Amino acid sequence: MTAPTANLINAAALIGLSLWAYFANGMSSETTLIPVAFGVLLLGHQLWLKGGSRVALAIVILLTLVIAYALWTPLSSAIDKGVVLPILRVGAMMATSVFALIFLVRSVFIR
């Protein structure tokens, strides 16, 4: 799998799962939209990433690392509450971010 493909999967997962959480919570918590913003930013760099831009690759790696780290707090909170669906949603967003991060970092060394 290429870095742009992994980035696209991650951005789609962040946007889709975060919007699902936002609407499932009755549109009451705007913080569930933070991953949507990161997903849009990642999508915004997709063309440059496909073009081989090293700057875009560095920005995407940084954004992916930040969102993977930032998702830890909601995941631990959902685990403490013991509610399964939020655990699955946030866990899936975190998993796709780590997955994408692996392919993004690998693309730095395999060029």
VMD Tcl script that draws the C-alpha trace (Angstrom):
set ca {
  {0.00 0.00 0.00}
  {1.22 3.47 -0.82}
  {1.38 6.43 1.53}
  {-1.29 8.41 -0.38}
  {-3.70 5.46 -0.21}
  {-3.13 5.02 3.52}
  {-3.64 8.76 4.00}
  {-6.90 8.65 2.04}
  {-8.21 5.72 4.10}
  {-7.26 7.50 7.32}
  {-8.88 10.78 6.27}
  {-12.09 9.00 5.23}
  {-12.21 7.07 8.52}
  {-11.62 10.20 10.58}
  {-14.34 12.12 8.77}
  {-16.90 9.32 8.62}
  {-16.51 7.99 12.15}
  {-16.35 11.45 13.69}
  {-19.52 12.57 11.91}
  {-21.20 9.36 13.04}
  {-20.23 10.15 16.65}
  {-21.43 13.74 16.29}
  {-24.87 12.75 15.03}
  {-25.14 9.79 17.44}
  {-24.62 12.19 20.36}
  {-27.46 14.40 19.18}
  {-25.14 17.08 17.76}
  {-24.43 18.22 21.31}
  {-20.65 17.87 21.46}
  {-18.63 19.94 19.02}
  {-15.39 18.29 20.15}
  {-16.37 15.20 18.20}
  {-15.81 17.30 15.06}
  {-12.09 17.75 15.73}
  {-11.18 14.58 13.79}
  {-13.29 15.88 10.89}
  {-11.04 18.94 10.72}
  {-7.94 16.75 10.74}
  {-9.46 14.53 8.04}
  {-10.16 17.55 5.85}
  {-6.61 18.82 6.37}
  {-5.23 15.40 5.43}
  {-7.41 15.33 2.31}
  {-6.19 18.81 1.43}
  {-2.64 17.51 1.20}
  {-3.58 14.41 -0.83}
  {-2.67 15.80 -4.27}
  {0.71 17.06 -3.09}
  {1.32 13.76 -1.35}
  {0.56 11.89 -4.58}
  {2.92 14.23 -6.41}
  {5.77 13.23 -4.12}
  {6.14 16.46 -2.18}
  {8.40 15.95 0.83}
  {6.91 18.98 2.57}
  {3.39 17.58 2.19}
  {4.63 14.22 3.48}
  {6.13 15.88 6.56}
  {2.93 17.84 7.23}
  {0.76 14.75 6.81}
  {3.01 12.72 9.14}
  {2.83 15.48 11.75}
  {-0.97 15.81 11.48}
  {-1.42 12.03 11.66}
  {0.85 11.78 14.68}
  {-1.02 14.58 16.45}
  {-4.47 13.08 15.85}
  {-3.31 9.59 16.85}
  {-1.98 11.01 20.11}
  {-5.03 13.25 20.65}
  {-7.42 10.31 20.29}
  {-5.91 8.64 23.36}
  {-7.91 10.79 25.81}
  {-11.35 10.09 24.28}
  {-10.44 6.40 24.00}
  {-9.45 6.12 27.65}
  {-12.56 8.06 28.65}
  {-14.78 5.71 26.63}
  {-13.04 2.70 28.18}
  {-13.61 4.12 31.68}
  {-17.31 4.59 30.92}
  {-17.52 1.07 29.50}
  {-19.63 2.02 26.50}
  {-18.81 -0.24 23.57}
  {-19.79 1.85 20.52}
  {-17.62 4.89 21.36}
  {-14.73 2.54 22.14}
  {-15.10 0.98 18.69}
  {-15.41 4.34 16.91}
  {-12.46 6.01 18.60}
  {-10.44 2.81 18.49}
  {-11.03 2.52 14.75}
  {-9.97 6.15 14.21}
  {-6.85 5.58 16.27}
  {-6.08 2.31 14.47}
  {-6.38 3.86 11.01}
  {-4.18 6.76 12.13}
  {-1.45 4.42 13.38}
  {-1.85 2.29 10.26}
  {-1.44 5.35 8.02}
  {1.47 6.59 10.11}
  {3.33 3.34 9.51}
  {2.96 3.64 5.73}
  {3.75 7.35 5.74}
  {6.96 6.89 7.71}
  {7.93 3.87 5.60}
  {7.56 5.97 2.46}
  {10.21 8.35 3.79}
  {12.79 5.58 3.89}
  {11.76 3.55 0.84}
  {11.80 6.27 -1.82}
}
mol new
graphics top color blue
foreach p $ca { graphics top sphere $p radius 0.5 }
foreach p [lrange $ca 0 end-1] q [lrange $ca 1 end] { graphics top cylinder $p $q radius 0.2 }
display resetview
